[in-house]
Amino acid sequence: MAVNNPYQAYRQQQVFTLSQEKLVLMLYDGALRFCRQGVSCLEKKDYAGVNNNLLRAQDIIKELMITLNHEAGEIASNLHRLYDFMLWYLIQANVKKDAKMINDVIDILQHLHDAWDEAARIYHTHDYRTRTGMDWQG
């Protein structure tokens, strides 16, 4: 697929070369941004803007659900339930035009973002290779 816009081509290449942890952080960042924009639109009584932004946040949360590795066990199941709750809550917030409900989802997303960011940082600063006492040269 040819991309005519050089910036779009750059962004697309950037996404394709990101690590899995960075992609998840980008998804959290996007969901947070759209939720915050939804609150801002609600304050301006721009209900079409609220709807659009909350739908986009829901799409990102659905993507997070789809990409969960369910072989990871209980943590994946718990995240799936949390994502499902946030989807339902954003739908209710959109119907009721309730900023508090949106802010509750923002709080959850921010905690997940921060935890994921910290886990990725720790993972990348530690050597988790198994040490056997033998000097392996590969």
Secondary structure, 3 states (H helix, E strand, C coil): CCCCCHHHHHHHHHHHCCCHHHHHHHHHHHHHHHHHHHHHHHHCCCHHHHHHHHHHHHHHHHHHHHCCCHHHCHHHHHHHHHHHHHHHHHHHHHHHCCHHHHHHHHHHHHHHHHHHHHHHHHHHHCCCCCCCCCCCCC
